[in-house]
Amino acid sequence: MENNNLCNQGKIKNIQGNTLFIEITVSSACSKCHGKSFCSMSEHRNEILNITTPSASQFSIGEEVNITMKISLGTKAVLFAYVGPLVALCLGLFLSYSITHNELLSTAIGFGCLTIYFLILRGFRDKFKREFTMEVTKID
């Protein structure tokens, strides 16, 4: 794993055209804890990633691969998924309450701002698909 990349290993489950369907195991932070056997909080689950790549024909079903993504993209994703909605909700709540002094109306406006935020994100989904890419490489 390089310093500026996140890396995970997976197994190719299916190939359709230029799309690889790769199964990865996602572990919670508890699964790496030395005391996990005492509290039984460790969690593992499998997820399938759909990764489109022009080199899909070079891979075969059942092959183990590395999946790499830039750390900066992970940070950007957190900003869009968590920080942006929080800011939209808080701005809607506080600004509308300072104008109306009505809690119920302010709450409705806050959730309206949140809805508008997610609709705007949905409008940019094609741009996000191009920007948030993962690289698949064979394991040597």
C-alpha positions as CSV (number, residue, x, y, z in Angstrom):
1,M,0.0,0.0,0.0
2,E,1.4,3.4,-1.0
3,N,1.2,6.4,1.3
4,N,-1.4,8.2,-0.8
5,N,-3.6,5.3,-1.6
6,L,-6.2,3.1,0.1
7,C,-5.8,-0.5,-0.9
8,N,-8.0,-3.6,-0.4
9,Q,-7.9,-7.1,-1.8
10,G,-10.9,-8.8,-3.4
11,K,-12.0,-11.7,-5.6
12,I,-13.6,-11.3,-9.0
13,K,-17.1,-12.8,-8.9
14,N,-18.3,-11.8,-12.3
15,I,-17.3,-9.9,-15.5
16,Q,-19.8,-8.2,-17.8
17,G,-18.3,-6.2,-20.6
18,N,-16.0,-3.6,-19.0
19,T,-17.4,-4.0,-15.5
20,L,-15.8,-6.2,-12.9
21,F,-17.9,-7.4,-9.9
22,I,-15.4,-7.8,-7.1
23,E,-16.2,-9.2,-3.6
24,I,-14.3,-7.6,-0.7
25,T,-14.5,-8.2,3.0
26,V,-15.2,-5.1,5.0
27,S,-14.2,-5.2,8.6
28,S,-15.3,-2.8,11.4
29,A,-12.6,-1.2,13.6
30,C,-13.6,-3.7,16.3
31,S,-12.4,-6.6,14.2
32,K,-8.8,-5.4,14.6
33,C,-9.0,-4.9,18.4
34,H,-7.0,-7.2,20.6
35,G,-10.0,-7.5,23.0
36,K,-12.6,-8.5,20.4
37,S,-13.0,-12.0,21.7
38,F,-14.2,-10.6,25.1
39,C,-16.9,-8.3,23.9
40,S,-17.9,-10.1,20.6
41,M,-18.2,-6.8,18.7
42,S,-16.1,-7.8,15.7
43,E,-17.9,-7.5,12.4
44,H,-17.1,-8.7,9.0
45,R,-19.3,-8.4,6.0
46,N,-18.8,-9.0,2.3
47,E,-19.7,-6.4,-0.3
48,I,-19.6,-6.5,-4.1
49,L,-18.0,-3.5,-5.8
50,N,-18.8,-2.7,-9.5
51,I,-15.7,-1.3,-11.1
52,T,-15.7,-0.3,-14.7
53,T,-12.3,-0.6,-16.4
54,P,-11.2,-0.8,-20.0
55,S,-8.8,-3.7,-19.0
56,A,-11.6,-6.0,-17.8
57,S,-10.8,-8.6,-20.4
58,Q,-7.4,-9.2,-18.8
59,F,-9.0,-10.6,-15.6
60,S,-10.8,-13.8,-15.0
61,I,-13.5,-14.9,-12.6
62,G,-12.1,-16.1,-9.3
63,E,-8.9,-14.1,-9.6
64,E,-7.6,-12.3,-6.5
65,V,-7.0,-8.6,-7.2
66,N,-5.9,-5.4,-5.4
67,I,-8.3,-2.4,-5.5
68,T,-6.7,1.0,-5.1
69,M,-8.2,4.4,-4.5
70,K,-6.6,7.7,-3.7
71,I,-6.9,8.8,-0.1
72,S,-7.9,12.3,-1.2
73,L,-11.0,10.8,-2.9
74,G,-12.0,9.2,0.4
75,T,-11.7,12.6,2.1
76,K,-13.8,14.2,-0.6
77,A,-16.4,11.5,-0.3
78,V,-16.7,12.1,3.5
79,L,-17.1,15.8,2.9
80,F,-19.9,15.3,0.4
81,A,-21.6,12.5,2.4
82,Y,-21.4,13.8,5.9
83,V,-20.2,17.4,6.2
84,G,-22.2,18.8,3.4
85,P,-25.6,17.5,4.7
86,L,-24.8,18.7,8.2
87,V,-24.0,22.2,7.0
88,A,-27.1,22.3,4.8
89,L,-29.3,21.2,7.7
90,C,-27.8,23.6,10.2
91,L,-27.8,26.6,7.9
92,G,-31.5,25.9,7.1
93,L,-32.4,25.5,10.8
94,F,-30.5,28.5,12.2
95,L,-31.1,31.0,9.4
96,S,-34.9,30.2,9.3
97,Y,-35.2,30.3,13.0
98,S,-33.5,33.6,13.3
99,I,-36.0,35.0,10.8
100,T,-39.2,33.3,11.8
101,H,-38.7,32.3,15.5
102,N,-40.9,29.3,14.7
103,E,-39.3,25.9,15.6
104,L,-41.6,23.7,13.5
105,L,-41.2,25.9,10.4
106,S,-37.5,26.1,10.9
107,T,-37.3,22.3,11.2
108,A,-39.2,21.9,8.0
109,I,-37.0,24.4,6.2
110,G,-33.9,22.6,7.5
111,F,-35.0,19.3,6.1
112,G,-36.0,21.1,2.9
113,C,-32.5,22.4,2.6
114,L,-31.2,18.9,3.2
115,T,-33.5,17.5,0.5
116,I,-32.3,20.2,-2.0
117,Y,-28.6,19.3,-1.1
118,F,-29.2,15.7,-1.9
119,L,-31.0,16.5,-5.2
120,I,-28.1,18.7,-6.2
121,L,-25.7,15.8,-5.4
122,R,-27.9,13.5,-7.5
123,G,-27.6,15.9,-10.4
124,F,-23.8,15.6,-10.3
125,R,-23.7,11.8,-10.0
126,D,-22.2,11.3,-13.5
127,K,-19.4,13.7,-12.6
128,F,-18.8,11.8,-9.4
129,K,-18.7,8.5,-11.3
130,R,-15.9,9.9,-13.5
131,E,-14.0,11.4,-10.5
132,F,-14.3,8.6,-7.9
133,T,-12.5,5.8,-9.7
134,M,-10.7,2.8,-8.4
135,E,-7.8,1.0,-10.0
136,V,-7.8,-2.8,-10.2
137,T,-4.5,-4.7,-10.4
138,K,-3.6,-8.3,-10.4
139,I,-1.9,-9.8,-7.3
140,D,1.6,-11.0,-8.2
